[in-house]
């Protein structure tokens, strides 16, 4: 059962805005709410181009300027416990959405420290704050990476996920375990969302579709791992935000067992399209849309700019979400296919880079 929560009038923390998903979520909240306060928190690190984060923040502030919702942006890290505690004490958040994390499977191989700092210590700080300043609902980002090399598809939240193949995946699984413990001990309503390959305009430049575009524009080759024998459950950003908004408004209901002890108000869901795409088909669609947008010429030698290589360490050949639980509990059904989504990305890319 879900406890219904009206987001209007609420005070909401979105940690990880102006990150990719966070910025879209906050702008959607400005359009959905008639009153209330949204606090954005991000450390604006240089994992990728800070100019893109600044651009997103500008979009957020422009949207806030015409919204009745109050917006406060705080530059800081969730790993700063004193800052997190101060924000919770000051604003007494009703809903917390934690999208702040160090992302990327491959980056975690060479930069493990930042994953422990943000994804473990930072997330612990969020949980501790929710413990001492009770919230109506904690929603947080997990990842499809927790499924590791799982051969069973589609991936279900009922599957065993105890064998991560990257540090990033291990930190995300740790988030789920920590949240379950805090939910049990302190009766904190919490929902984790395992995201499946989110893409769209102003996305993360380290994601394949984005850096492949940049390389093709620069006349460089794109490396296609596992010789193209990859399938991904690509999920367009607007669908992801729709799912988050719905989840925010339905918290796991508090209850007790026969001994009077709290049953953890805890849930985890997959959030993906449920339609895995072959990577080579996805690349072909991207190429067609790059030509359509006028970013690349129709006679561009795409085959000459592809390099098929072996599997990358920490990567997995298939991601495929069983999102039936999210559909059943929240009515979430993704609507945007890869052609429409990639078309919107290419149009944005042309405008952003003035091509």
ChimeraX attribute file (.defattr): number of C-alpha atoms within 10 A of each C-alpha:
attribute: neighborCount
match mode: 1-to-1
recipient: residues
	/A:1	11
	/A:2	15
	/A:3	15
	/A:4	14
	/A:5	17
	/A:6	11
	/A:7	20
	/A:8	16
	/A:9	14
	/A:10	18
	/A:11	20
	/A:12	25
	/A:13	25
	/A:14	24
	/A:15	26
	/A:16	24
	/A:17	29
	/A:18	29
	/A:19	26
	/A:20	21
	/A:21	24
	/A:22	24
	/A:23	24
	/A:24	20
	/A:25	24
	/A:26	25
	/A:27	19
	/A:28	17
	/A:29	23
	/A:30	24
	/A:31	15
	/A:32	14
	/A:33	18
	/A:34	14
	/A:35	16
	/A:36	17
	/A:37	21
	/A:38	27
	/A:39	20
	/A:40	25
	/A:41	26
	/A:42	22
	/A:43	17
	/A:44	19
	/A:45	13
	/A:46	9
	/A:47	13
	/A:48	12
	/A:49	13
	/A:50	12
	/A:51	11
	/A:52	18
	/A:53	23
	/A:54	14
	/A:55	14
	/A:56	21
	/A:57	18
	/A:58	14
	/A:59	16
	/A:60	24
	/A:61	18
	/A:62	12
	/A:63	18
	/A:64	20
	/A:65	13
	/A:66	10
	/A:67	18
	/A:68	14
	/A:69	23
	/A:70	14
	/A:71	21
	/A:72	14
	/A:73	17
	/A:74	15
	/A:75	13
	/A:76	17
	/A:77	21
	/A:78	26
	/A:79	22
	/A:80	14
	/A:81	17
	/A:82	10
	/A:83	15
	/A:84	20
	/A:85	18
	/A:86	12
	/A:87	17
	/A:88	20
	/A:89	13
	/A:90	9
	/A:91	15
	/A:92	16
	/A:93	22
	/A:94	20
	/A:95	26
	/A:96	24
	/A:97	24
	/A:98	23
	/A:99	21
	/A:100	26
	/A:101	28
	/A:102	22
	/A:103	19
	/A:104	18
	/A:105	18
	/A:106	16
	/A:107	18
	/A:108	19
	/A:109	15
	/A:110	9
	/A:111	12
	/A:112	13
	/A:113	11
	/A:114	16
	/A:115	23
	/A:116	19
	/A:117	18
	/A:118	21
	/A:119	23
	/A:120	20
	/A:121	17
	/A:122	22
	/A:123	26
	/A:124	20
	/A:125	20
	/A:126	21
	/A:127	22
	/A:128	17
	/A:129	19
	/A:130	26
	/A:131	16
	/A:132	12
	/A:133	15
	/A:134	20
	/A:135	19
	/A:136	20
	/A:137	28
	/A:138	26
	/A:139	22
	/A:140	24
	/A:141	20
	/A:142	27
	/A:143	21
	/A:144	23
	/A:145	29
	/A:146	25
	/A:147	26
	/A:148	21
	/A:149	17
	/A:150	19
	/A:151	12
	/A:152	11
	/A:153	12
	/A:154	18
	/A:155	20
	/A:156	18
	/A:157	18
	/A:158	8
	/A:159	12
	/A:160	11
	/A:161	17
	/A:162	11
	/A:163	14
	/A:164	19
	/A:165	18
	/A:166	20
	/A:167	22
	/A:168	27
	/A:169	25
	/A:170	20
	/A:171	24
	/A:172	26
	/A:173	23
	/A:174	17
	/A:175	20
	/A:176	22
	/A:177	12
	/A:178	16
	/A:179	25
	/A:180	23
	/A:181	15
	/A:182	21
	/A:183	25
	/A:184	17
	/A:185	14
	/A:186	18
	/A:187	22
	/A:188	28
	/A:189	29
	/A:190	29
	/A:191	27
	/A:192	25
	/A:193	23
	/A:194	24
	/A:195	21
	/A:196	25
	/A:197	21
	/A:198	21
	/A:199	24
	/A:200	25
	/A:201	19
	/A:202	21
	/A:203	20
	/A:204	23
	/A:205	16
	/A:206	16
	/A:207	13
	/A:208	17
	/A:209	20
	/A:210	20
	/A:211	14
	/A:212	22
	/A:213	22
	/A:214	15
	/A:215	14
	/A:216	20
	/A:217	14
	/A:218	9
	/A:219	15
	/A:220	14
	/A:221	17
	/A:222	21
	/A:223	17
	/A:224	21
	/A:225	18
	/A:226	15
	/A:227	14
	/A:228	19
	/A:229	15
	/A:230	19
	/A:231	19
	/A:232	22
	/A:233	24
	/A:234	26
	/A:235	26
	/A:236	26
	/A:237	22
	/A:238	20
	/A:239	18
	/A:240	24
	/A:241	20
	/A:242	15
	/A:243	21
	/A:244	22
	/A:245	16
	/A:246	17
	/A:247	25
	/A:248	21
	/A:249	17
	/A:250	21
	/A:251	25
	/A:252	21
	/A:253	18
	/A:254	17
	/A:255	13
	/A:256	12
	/A:257	9
	/A:258	7
	/A:259	6
	/A:260	8
	/A:261	12
	/A:262	17
	/A:263	16
	/A:264	24
	/A:265	25
	/A:266	24
	/A:267	18
	/A:268	20
	/A:269	24
	/A:270	25
	/A:271	32
	/A:272	32
	/A:273	28
	/A:274	22
	/A:275	19
	/A:276	19
	/A:277	19
	/A:278	15
	/A:279	22
	/A:280	15
	/A:281	13
	/A:282	18
	/A:283	20
	/A:284	12
	/A:285	17
	/A:286	23
	/A:287	23
	/A:288	16
	/A:289	22
	/A:290	24
	/A:291	16
	/A:292	15
	/A:293	20
	/A:294	13
	/A:295	20
	/A:296	20
	/A:297	11
	/A:298	13
	/A:299	7
	/A:300	13
	/A:301	12
	/A:302	16
	/A:303	9
	/A:304	11
	/A:305	14
	/A:306	15
	/A:307	13
	/A:308	14
	/A:309	13
	/A:310	12
	/A:311	16
	/A:312	13
	/A:313	11
	/A:314	19
	/A:315	17
	/A:316	20
	/A:317	18
	/A:318	24
	/A:319	27
	/A:320	25
	/A:321	26
	/A:322	19
	/A:323	22
	/A:324	18
	/A:325	16
	/A:326	20
	/A:327	16
	/A:328	10
	/A:329	14
	/A:330	17
	/A:331	13
	/A:332	21
	/A:333	19
	/A:334	20
	/A:335	11
	/A:336	15
	/A:337	13
	/A:338	20
	/A:339	14
	/A:340	14
	/A:341	20
	/A:342	25
	/A:343	20
	/A:344	16
	/A:345	24
	/A:346	25
	/A:347	17
	/A:348	16
	/A:349	22
	/A:350	14
	/A:351	12
	/A:352	13
	/A:353	7
	/A:354	8
	/A:355	11
